[in-house]
Amino acid sequence: MAATDAAIVSWAVGPSERDGTGNTGRAATVATVVDRLGSTVRRGRRTSLVLTGTNPPPGYEGGVTSACVPPGAAGATVFVPRLCAALHHAATELARGQADLALVAAELEDEPGRWLVVALRRLAECWSPDEPPLIVVRITDRTEADRSRSDVLRPGDLRRMLTDGCHHPNPVADHRAPTPVALPDTSRRGHSVVLLPPPAPERPSGDPLLIRWSAVDAAAEERRRQAMGRLVRFDGDLLGDDRQRVETLARHAPRRATSGGVRGAVVAADATEAANLLDRHRPTEPKGRPVALLFPGQGAQYPRMGAGLYGHDPVFTTALDTFFALWGDGGEQLRDEWLSDDPSIPFDDGSRAQPLLFGIGYALGAMVRSWGVRPVALLGHSAGEMVAATLGGVFSLPAAVRLMRARVTEVVRTPSGGMLAVAAPAEELQSYLTLDPTGQVAIAAVNAPRQTMLAGPDEALAVVQEKLREQGYICRLAKARQAFHSPVVLDASLATRPAVEAARPGAPVDPVYSAYVGRKLDAATADDPTFWTTQLADPVLFWPALDALLATGDLLLVEAGAGQGLTNVARQHRAVRSKASDVVALLPATPGTPVADRRSVLAAAARIWTEGHELRWDAVDGTSARP
């Protein structure tokens, strides 16, 4: 870690009421944040407070204000107009030893009178596997690429980052595995302030094992868990070495849970990891929420996605081998490219990403079903909708593969294009589409209320992107080499009509929610060849479809595909934020080792089991190294 690294370790959004000076809400929020850090921080720490906003606060004179100095502060409070500059100032004071704790207070731009306050400390002093930082703030030397970027981070953006993946205790996600922050570098005073996910704790390199237990109540669960902890810590040859003790716990786990009790599960590779996880574990009362599967599309792919399961889990492997065989000519090459560290064709090209996203999603769905899980609904994004439709019975697998091949054949012939993710509602972006006089840039996907995808030809999309950044929008290019879901691919989409008719789509056997109509797919729509023909060019309405799905009741959403993009989107939904529903991903968010794939899948299986579902452990064992 760099010497200038700092970390956000606590945060809060305060009440909206204010007195005549505007201090009440801000002061209360500062006090809340400091209080959350514990008595050690509250006593005797050199504390600085950086205020940021559009207007100087009352009492501001020449960069100093006496308003709202936090408990234990030794020194004045400064006012810096922009949020990135405020984070820069706070991290610099920490790096120089001028403060032990830095607070940044920003008034929310869309909720005047409400303050977001974040607390920063030096990363080297606050990192631990038990209480990791929420977001790392790194000050780097300014690069040439930074010069074209503007200081666009707004308080609302930072609040969403913290809410979606970094809050401790987190209402929507495990704070020990925070959501990586997708934010461009932003320049200020010759440096860049880069918000990063915290470093992940080092894990053993060996194959992970799933350890599970259950008990009639919380007291009995604690006794059992403590006994398991003593076993893995046993110092002697009687119970074997570190690995063998973990294998013993995994081997002798109950096949079925105690009726009406609490459940627990951890994934560990050695005794030290198992002991630490057992110590930290908190029991879960099974809620028994039904499982719904989510399947991602273009942009989620990465090299060797899910490869750690290939040859390890028999159901996953068989499903993929069947897919590659059905692909026909080029199927073997497609498999080799997937497993290669240096594919001959860029992995983001539609000729690679589209078929592999389908194959991986289908294989993961088959694997989860082999565990004994019966999803109550299937929802896919873009190419993921073909996975959902196939598993849901709209298409047979051979017919779906032939249709996917026809789509790929047509789409790779289209002009070069791309896709752009923008942190803004779709309606705000309509006026920017007119910057392309040809009308080829279009709304490609509505992923969340403030998460929209645009697509279009490369040059036209670049013009729109530049204008959006000038206006302060956060945007980044998606991993795509074709302009999916735009007029650019309309002719290619229409050319797939014969393949759609040959595939003979039918009514879903299992409930399928469509991201093209934003609701449950009915028999009439599923039977209509036109519906499937135009999908390459039609916009993806994922958020409306997710909203319709979660309106049916409380669910455990399971993302079955590369990355965790849909998981992060689902965490923004009110049903997940309120904990009425929950979400878990099968695969890691980013490329990793084969062991990381297997660990992630086992963690998802553990989550499904602690939810209250009974699993076929002989099938789950296919993703582990359990003897």
N, C-alpha and C positions, 0 to 999 in steps of 0.2 A: 504494500500500500504506500502511496506517496505521502510525503511529510505534510502536504497540504490537505490531505483527505479529512473531511468532516462528515458527520452523519446526523441525519434527522432521527432523533430517538423518542420523541413524544410530540403530540399535536392535539389541538382541539379547535372547535369552532364555537364561538361564544354566543351569548344571547343577543338579540337585536335591539333591546332597549338601550337608551343612552341618556345621559344627563345633558346639561347645557353645553358642556365642553366636549362631549363625545367620549369621555374616559371610562364610563362605567362598564360597558360591554368589553372593552379592550382590557381593562385592568382585571376583570373577573376571569377572562380567558387566559391571560398570562398566569394568574394565580393557579388556575386549574392545571395548566401544563407543568408548571414548576412543581406543584404538589404531587403530580403523578410520578415525578422522578425520584421521590423518596426524601427522607430526612438528610441523607448525606449531601445531596445536591442543595437542599434548601439552606443548609447551614454553612456559612463561611466560604462560599464559592464566589469567585470574581465573575460577575454576570454582566453581559452587555445586552441591550435591547435595541434592535433595529426596526424602525417603523417604515412602512412603505405604502405608497398610495398616490392618488392623483393630486391631492392637496396636502400641504404641510399641516400637521395637527396643531391644536391650540398650544401656545407657549413656545412654538418653534422659533428660534432666533439663531441664524448663522450656523445651522447644522446641529444645534443642540436643543433639546427640550427636556423639561423637568417632569413632564406628564408620564404617569404610568411606569415608574421605575419599579422593577420586580423585587420581590423579597430577596434580601442578601446581596443586592446589587452594590457595586462599588464603582461609581462612575456615572457619567451622563448617558442619556439615550440619544441616538442619532436618527436622523430622518434621511432616507434614500428613496428617490421617487419610484424606481422600478424594481420589480421583484428579483430578477436575476442579479442586479447590482446589490440588492440587500443580502442575498445569499452569499455573493462574493465577499462583501464586507464582513459578514459574520464568520465565514470560513477563514478569512485572512486574519481576523483578530484571534481566533483559536490557534491558527498555525504559528502566529508570532508570540503566543503566550500571554497576550493582553487580556484574555478572558478564559475561564474554564468552562463556561456555559454561555452560549449565544442564543438569543431568542429573536425570531423575525416575526413581526406582526403585520399582517396585510388585510386591508378591508376588502371583502369580496365585492367584485365589480358588479355582480348581478343582484346583490343583497346589501344595499347600503346600510351601514350601522352594525353589520355582523363582521366579526374579525376571525381570521384564521391565524393561529399562532403556532409556530413550529419551534422546537428546541433542538439545537445542534451541539454536539460535543466532538472532540477529536476522536477519529475513528479508532486509533490505536488504544484508546482508553475505554472504549465502550463495547467493543466487539466480544461476544461470547456466543457459543452455540445455543445457550438457553435464552438469551435476550438479545437477539441480533438487531442491528440498526434497521430502520425502515427504508431509508433512501440514503445512498452515499452521495455527497456533494464533493466533486473533485475540481480543483482549479488547475487548468492546464495552460501551457503556452499557446498563444493564439496562432493558428495555422492560416495558410493562405485561403483554405476553403472556408474558414470561419468569417472572412471579411465580408462575404455576401449575405451573412445571416444577421437577422435583427433580433433584438432583445424582446421576444414575444411571449415569454412565459407569464401567464396571468394567475392570480390567486385561485381562480376557479379550476384552472388546469391542475395546479398542485394539489388542490383539495381532492379532485377526482383520482389522481394517482394514489393518494393516501387512502382514500375510501375504497378503491377497487382492489388493492392488493397489499397494503402495507400497514394497516391499523393494528395496534396491539392494545387490548385484545381485539382481534379482527372480526368484525361482524360477518364477513363474507369469505375469508380465506385464511389459510394457515400462515401465521406471521413468520414461521420458520422457513417458509418457501415463498417469499414475496413475489409478486408479479413483476417481471422485468419492466423497466420504464422505457417506453419508446418515445424519446424526445430528442429533437435535434440539438446539437450544441448551440449555445447562444453566447454572443460575444459582448464583452464589456471591458473597457479600459485595458485593451491589449491582452486580455486573457479570455478563456472560455470557461463557463460554468457548466459542467456536465453532470446531469443527474443519472446515477447508475443504480442497478440493483445491488444489494449488499453481497459480499463474497459468500459463497456457499461453504458450509462446514465440510472439511475433508471427511470422506467416507472410506471404509475398507474397500479394497479392490475386488474381493472375492464375491462369489455369487450370493445374492441375498436369500434369506429364508423368511417365510411368513410365520410368525408366532401369534397364536390367538388363544383367548381364554374367555370364560364367562362365569358368572356367579349369580346367586339369587338376589343379592342386594349390594350396595356400595361397600358396606363393611366387609362382606365376604370377598368381594372383588379385591379390595386392598390387601387382605390377608393372602389371597392366592398370588397376587402380583408380587408382594414382598417375598414370598417363598420362591417364586421363579427368579427373582433378583438374587437371592442367596445362592441358588443353584448355579447360575451363570458366573457368579463370583467365586465359586468354590476353588480353593487353591490346593490342588493335589491331583494325583493320577487316577483316583478312583472313578471320577466322572469324565475322564478324558481331557484333551486339550481345549483351548478356547473355542475352536470351531465345533468340536464334538459336543460340547455342552449346549451350544445353540441348536445343533441338530437334534439333541435329545428333547429340548423344549418343543421344537417344531414337529417332531415325530409323534409325540405323545399329546398333542393338542386334541381337544374333544372334536369328534366328527359333527356333533350337533350342539347348539348352544343350550344353556340352562333355560328352561321355560320361564318366561316372564321376568328375567333378570337383566343384568347389565353385561355389556360385552366390551372387550378390548382386543387390540391387535397392533403389532409393530412389525416392521420389516428391518432385519438386521443381518449382517454378514459375520460378525464375530461377537465374542462375549462382552467386550468393552462397550461396543455400540448397543448391544441388547440391554445391558445393565443400565446405561444412561437413559435409554428410551423408556424402559420400565419404570425408572424413578420418576420421570416427567409425565408419564401417561395419566390421563384423566378418564375415568369410566364414561361410557356412552350408554344412555338408555335408548334402545332401538325404537325408532319411529316408524319403521316399516313403510316408508314412502316408496311408491312404485318407481321403477327405473325407466327413463326415456333416453334413447341414444341420439347423440348429435354427431354429424359427419361433416368435416370441413371440406373446403374446396380450394381453388387456385389461390396461391399465396401462402398456404400453410405448409407446403412441401419443403423438405430439406434432404440432402443426400443421406442415404442409408436409413431413412426414417423407418423405425420398427425392425431394422435388420437383426437386432439382438434376439428377436423372437423366432426368426427363421431358422429352422433346424432344431429349435429348442421346444417350442410348443407344437404338438402334432396337428392340432386343428388349424391353427394359423398357417402352418407350413403347407398342409394339404390344400387349404383354400387358395393360397397364392399359387401353388404349382398348377392347380386347376385353371386359375385365371390366366397364367402365362401360356398354358397349352391351348386354351380357347382363343387367345389372341392370334394364334397362327404364326405366319411368317413374321419374324421379328420378336416373337415372344421370348426366346432365349436371350436375344440381345438386350431386350428390355430388362430382364432379370439381371443380366451382367452389369448393365448401366446403373441399376438401382444399388447393387452391392459394391460398385466401384468407388474408390476414393478420387478417381479422376475420369469422370464420364466424358465420352467423346462429344456429346451434345449437351449444351447447358441444361442443368436440371430444372430451371424455371421455364424452359420452353414447353409449349403445350403438348408437344409430341412425347414428352417425358412426364411432366407433372400430372397431366390429366389422367392417363391410364394408371399411373402408380397411385395417385390419390384414390382412385376407384378401387384398385386391387387391395391396397392396405386397409382402407375403410371396410371393405367387404370381409376381409380376413379377420379384422378385429371384432366386427359384429358377430361373425360366426364363432369366434373364440369365447366371447362373453355369453352367448347362448349356450355353448357347451358347458359352461359353469352351472347351468340350471337357471339362469336369469331369463325371464320372459319380459322383454320390454313392452310397456303399454303404449309406446309411441316412438316414431322414428322421424327425425328432422335433419335434413341436409342443407348445406350451403353450396350453391353452384354445382360442381361435379358431385358433391356429397349428396345431392338430391337423387342422383341415379343410384347411389349406394342404398339410400333409404328406400327407394322404390323397388329395388331388387330384393332386399331383405324383407320388404313388406309385401311381396308377392305380385307387384304390378308387372314385373318382367321376370322371365326365367334368367338364370345366370348366363347361359349361352347367348340369349337374345340381347341382354344388356351389354355384354362384351362386344358383340357385333355392332351395336349402336354406338358404343363409345369409340370403337375404331373408326366408324364412319365420321363421327364428329371430329376426331383428331385429324383425319385425312383432309377434311375440308378447312378446318380452322388454321392449320399451318400454312395454307396457301394465301391467307389474308395479308394485307399490308402490315408492315411493322407497327406495333402500337404498344400501349402499356396501360397501367392502372395506377391511380393515385389515391391514397388514403388521406382524408381531410378531417380534422377534428372540428366538425361543424354540422348543424342540421342540414338536411338535403335542401330545404326551402331557402336557406341562406345562400346556397351555391348556384341557384338557377340563373341569376344575372351574370355569373362568370362564364356560363356555358356559351353566351352570345359572343365571347371573345373569339370563338372559332366560327368564322363565317360559313363554313361548309356544313355545320351542324353535326359534325362527327363526334365531338366530345359530349358525353352524356352521363347522367347519374347511373352508375353500374350496380350499386348495392347500398341498401340502407341497413347497416349492421347494428346501429344503436342510435338513440336520439341525437347524439353529437358525434357520430362516427359514420362517415359517408365515403363511398368509393366512387371515383370518377374514372372513366375510361375513354380512350380516343387515340388517334394517330400520335406518334412520338412528338412531332414538331408542335402540333396544336396543343397537346397536353402540356408541353413544356411552357408554352405561353401562359396557359391558365395557372400552372403551378407558380410561375414567377409572380404573377399578379396576386395570387392568394397570399404568398409569403410577404409581399410588400404591404398587404393589408393586415398582417399580424396573425394569419392562420397557421397553425401547425399542420404540416403535411409531409408525407413521404411516399416515395414510389413503392408500390407493392411488387412482389416477386412474380412478375408476369412479362412475357415477351409478345403477347397478343392482347388486343383491346377487347377482352371478353365483355359481354353484356353492353354492347354499344352498337350503333349503326355500322361500324367498321366490319363487323362479322355477320351482318344480317344475311347477305347472300349465301355465305357459308352455312349459316343456320338453316335457311330454307332448302338448301341442297341435301339436307339429311332426311327429307320427307320420305323417300322410298325406304330408307333403313328403319325409320320409325314405324311405318306401316308393316314392314316385314317382322318387326319385333312383337307386334300384336299386344300392345299394353292392355291390361285388364284392371278390374276393380281391386283395390288393396285388400289383402287378407288380414293384415295387421294395420293399425292406424298409422297413416303417414301424413305428416304436416308439410305442406309445400311452401317453400320460400319464394315461389313465383306468384302465388295467389294470396300468400299471407294468412293461410288458414289450413284447416284439415282438408285433405284431398278427398273429394267425393268421387263416386263411381263414374259419373258423367264426365268429369274433368279428366280423370285418369284414362278413360277410354278414348279420349279425343286426340288423334295424332297431331293436330295443330298445336296443342298445348306443349307436347314434347319437342316438336319441330323448332319452335322459336326460342327455346330456352337459352341457346348460346348468345342470343342478342337481347333477350329480355332482362330487365333489372331484377336483382335479387332482393327480396323484401324479408330479410332474415328477422329483423326485430319484430315486425308485425306477426310473423309466424311463431316466433318464440313467445310473444305476448299471448297469442291465442292458445298455445300449448300450456303455458303456465296458468292460464285462466281456468283450466279444467280441474285443477287441484294441486296439492303439494306433491312435488316430485323430487327424485334424486336424478339429476341430469348427468350423463356419462359421455364425455367426448371421446369418440372412437376414431382417431385419426392423428395425423402429424400435428405437432405443436399443441398449443393450448389457447389458440385465438378465440374459439367459440366459448371456452371456459371463461376467459376474461370478459367477453361480451355478456355472458349470462350473469356474471357477478354484478353487473350494473343494474340488473332488473330488480324491481322493488320486491318481488317474491323471494329472491335470493338474499338481498340486503336485509330483509326482515327475518331471515332464517326459516321462513315457511318452507322454502325449497332449498336445495343445495346442489352443488356441481362438483365433479371430479373429472380429471383427465386420465386417459390410459397411458399416453406416451409423454415423454419429457417435452418441455417447451422449446428446447434447442437441441441440436445434434450432440450426441455424447457417445459413450461406449456401449457395447452390447449389454454389459451389466446394468447400465443406467436404464436401458429399455426394460429389462426384466424387473428391476427394482420398482420402476414406475407402475408397471402392470400389477405387481403384487400389492403395492400400496393402494391401488384402485380396488383390487379384490378385497383387501382388508376393509376399505371404506364401505363397500357394498355389504359386507358381512356385518360390520358393526351397525349398519343401518337397520338390520333385522332380517336380511335375506339368508336363506339356507343355500349353501353352495355345494356343488359336487367337487370335493377336494381332490379327487383323483384327476379331474380335469384341470383344476387350478394348479396342481403340482406340475403340469406340463410347462409352466412358466417359471419354475423354481428349480433349484438344484437339490431339493430335499431327497435324501436317500430312500 
